[in-house]
């Protein structure tokens, strides 16, 4: 029987290393060490794609820096700072628009990365974002579009 995780991973077309990383990040306490070792055995930072690299700050948060080469830890910390900087610039850039929506009494919902960064990760640098997605009520869309 195929698990829902297997179906989900198949849809994402993940390579073995990415699959091991996701399994580890989603693992419960009972299997966390086993999944961590499985990931570290297959991980080579020079071969990692951007999606894997973007998850590495979360890997450090979950695991700490134990058993990682200091050069890899340094590169991951650099990625963390870069992601944090980009996300804060995105947030800073949208704040004036959010204030205008607030003044016009247009409700706004932050979605995807920004919402996850605050609620799930509780650290904006643990979720790389290229932009900030928002939603407004359908009946207020034209008004919001005019403000934007």
PEBELBEL-V641451 format. One record per residue. N is the residue number from 0. SS is DSSP state (2 for helix, 1 for strand, 0 for the rest). OMEGA is omega in whole degrees, -180 to 180 (none if undefined). Layout:
n,ss,omega
N,SS,OMEGA
N,SS,OMEGA
This chain:
n,ss,omega
0,0,-180
1,0,180
2,0,178
3,2,176
4,2,180
5,2,178
6,2,179
7,2,180
8,2,179
9,2,178
10,2,-179
11,2,-179
12,0,-179
13,0,172
14,0,-175
15,2,-179
16,2,178
17,2,179
18,2,178
19,2,179
20,2,179
21,2,177
22,2,180
23,2,-177
24,2,179
25,0,-175
26,0,173
27,0,-178
28,0,-176
29,0,-176
30,0,-174
31,2,-178
32,2,179
33,2,-179
34,2,177
35,2,-180
36,2,178
37,2,178
38,2,-177
39,2,179
40,2,-176
41,2,-172
42,0,171
43,0,-173
44,2,-179
45,2,179
46,2,-175
47,0,176
48,0,-176
49,2,-179
50,2,178
51,2,-180
52,2,-180
53,2,179
54,2,-175
55,2,173
56,2,176
57,2,176
58,2,179
59,2,180
60,2,-179
61,2,-170
62,2,-170
63,0,-174
64,0,-178
65,0,175
66,0,178
67,0,175
68,0,-179
69,2,178
70,2,178
71,2,179
72,2,179
73,2,180
74,2,179
75,2,177
76,2,176
77,2,176
78,2,179
79,2,-179
80,2,179
81,2,178
82,2,179
83,2,-179
84,2,-179
85,2,-179
86,2,178
87,2,175
88,2,176
89,2,-180
90,2,179
91,2,-179
92,2,-177
93,2,-178
94,2,178
95,2,178
96,2,179
97,2,177
98,2,178
99,2,176
100,2,179
101,2,179
102,2,178
103,0,-180
104,0,177
105,0,179
106,0,-179
107,1,175
108,1,173
109,1,-176
110,1,173
111,2,-171
112,2,-177
113,2,179
114,2,179
115,2,-180
116,2,-179
117,2,-172
118,2,-174
119,2,-175
120,2,-176
121,0,179
122,0,-175
123,2,-179
124,2,-180
125,2,179
126,0,179
127,0,-180
128,0,175
129,0,179
130,0,178
131,0,-179
132,1,177
133,1,175
134,1,175
135,1,178
136,0,-178
137,2,-176
138,2,177
139,2,-175
140,2,-177
141,2,179
142,2,179
143,2,180
144,2,178
145,2,178
146,2,-177
147,0,none
